[in-house]
Amino acid sequence: MFGLCEETGIIGAFCTLIVPYKGYTEGTVIEEYGSEILIRLTNGKELSVYRDEVIIND
């Protein structure tokens, strides 16, 4: 289960997966859970990934 912690202001930021998911790499951060974040890829798929698996584009 995820624990809630203080937000860092990355919700809504564009991001890029370091390792593509079924050919998709671009997405948007929609939630954050400490060391993990939930992203929505451009194809609509939502993934929970560790922060070090994505590049946050400010």
Rosetta silent file (secondary structure, phi, psi, omega in degrees, C-alpha in Angstrom):
SEQUENCE: MFGLCEETGIIGAFCTLIVPYKGYTEGTVIEEYGSEILIRLTNGKELSVYRDEVIIND
SCORE:     score description
SCORE:     0.000 S_00000001
   1 L     0.000  145.266 -178.739    0.000    0.000    0.000 S_00000001
   2 L   -83.443  143.577  173.720    1.201    3.491   -0.767 S_00000001
   3 L  -103.361  139.546  179.288    1.887    6.005    1.957 S_00000001
   4 L   -82.929  142.611  176.992    1.026    9.626    1.357 S_00000001
   5 L  -142.352 -179.988 -177.570    3.720   12.201    1.810 S_00000001
   6 L   -61.982  134.206  179.432    4.347   15.837    1.047 S_00000001
   7 L   -73.762  148.194 -179.615    3.849   16.771   -2.603 S_00000001
   8 L  -107.188    4.465  177.555    6.823   18.130   -4.504 S_00000001
   9 L    84.383   19.122 -179.445    4.902   20.007   -7.193 S_00000001
  10 L   -96.227   -5.324  179.278    5.475   17.561  -10.043 S_00000001
  11 L   -63.922  128.744 -177.159    1.818   16.675  -10.572 S_00000001
  12 L    94.742   -9.293 -179.797    0.910   17.729  -14.094 S_00000001
  13 L   -75.591  145.409  173.933    4.535   17.725  -15.262 S_00000001
  14 E   -75.599  147.858 -178.814    5.455   16.000  -18.500 S_00000001
  15 E  -144.338  164.022  179.390    7.786   13.025  -18.133 S_00000001
  16 E  -130.734  126.182  175.095    9.688   10.487  -20.195 S_00000001
  17 E   -70.013  137.470  177.253   10.137    6.826  -19.288 S_00000001
  18 E   -70.891  -40.982  175.711   13.753    5.697  -19.424 S_00000001
  19 E  -109.910  117.755 -177.068   12.642    2.220  -20.577 S_00000001
  20 E   -58.499  147.660  174.234    9.681    2.381  -23.002 S_00000001
  21 E  -107.117  108.049 -179.440    6.403    0.644  -22.127 S_00000001
  22 L    49.827   40.804  177.412    5.106   -1.108  -25.274 S_00000001
  23 L    89.029   -6.754 -178.643    6.738    1.577  -27.408 S_00000001
  24 E  -102.948  138.262  179.765    5.451    4.533  -25.382 S_00000001
  25 E  -129.024  -23.035 -174.489    7.741    6.834  -23.418 S_00000001
  26 E   -93.802  141.067  178.589    5.934   10.175  -23.036 S_00000001
  27 E  -164.992 -170.897 -179.048    3.403   10.906  -20.309 S_00000001
  28 E  -130.940  138.782  176.770    2.149   13.155  -17.527 S_00000001
  29 E   -74.940  126.474 -179.779    2.529   12.777  -13.762 S_00000001
  30 E  -115.491  -19.391  175.944   -0.939   12.426  -12.194 S_00000001
  31 E  -153.124  156.931  173.298   -0.141   11.329   -8.600 S_00000001
  32 E  -134.954  140.811 -175.042    2.863   10.945   -6.355 S_00000001
  33 E  -134.413   63.268 -179.835    3.372    8.472   -3.518 S_00000001
  34 L    71.819 -112.888 -177.596    6.770    9.086   -1.977 S_00000001
  35 L   -82.878   -6.136  178.874    9.307    7.106   -3.995 S_00000001
  36 E  -118.011  151.791  174.858    6.704    6.112   -6.603 S_00000001
  37 E  -132.089  154.441  176.773    4.647    8.191   -9.012 S_00000001
  38 E  -105.053  125.443 -179.666    1.616    7.438  -11.146 S_00000001
  39 E  -121.025  151.515  174.446    1.923    8.527  -14.750 S_00000001
  40 E  -112.915  116.454  179.548   -0.523    8.545  -17.654 S_00000001
  41 E   -72.781  166.883 -178.909    1.112    7.725  -20.958 S_00000001
  42 L   -64.123  -19.023  177.116    0.044    9.343  -24.229 S_00000001
  43 L   -87.934   -0.286  178.252   -1.923    6.177  -25.084 S_00000001
  44 L    97.938  -13.138  179.899   -4.011    6.561  -21.896 S_00000001
  45 L   -68.909  135.200  176.267   -2.357    3.739  -19.930 S_00000001
  46 E  -104.634  132.217 -178.118   -1.597    4.572  -16.285 S_00000001
  47 E  -128.015  141.541  170.462    1.583    3.165  -14.729 S_00000001
  48 E   -98.966  120.946 -176.776    3.034    3.280  -11.240 S_00000001
  49 E  -133.907  159.447  173.600    6.797    3.697  -11.512 S_00000001
  50 E   -76.524  150.540 -177.974    9.711    4.622   -9.286 S_00000001
  51 H   -57.198  -31.907 -178.238   10.998    8.181   -9.609 S_00000001
  52 H   -80.921    3.066  176.887   14.346    6.979  -10.929 S_00000001
  53 H   -96.954   -1.567 -178.663   12.596    5.258  -13.875 S_00000001
  54 E  -133.667  158.006  171.230   11.446    8.565  -15.397 S_00000001
  55 E  -109.765  121.251  179.578   12.851   11.913  -16.411 S_00000001
  56 E   -86.449  122.659  179.883   10.655   14.796  -15.252 S_00000001
  57 E   -95.329  107.448 -178.254   10.551   17.552  -17.891 S_00000001
  58 L   -78.144    0.000    0.000   10.085   20.868  -16.092 S_00000001
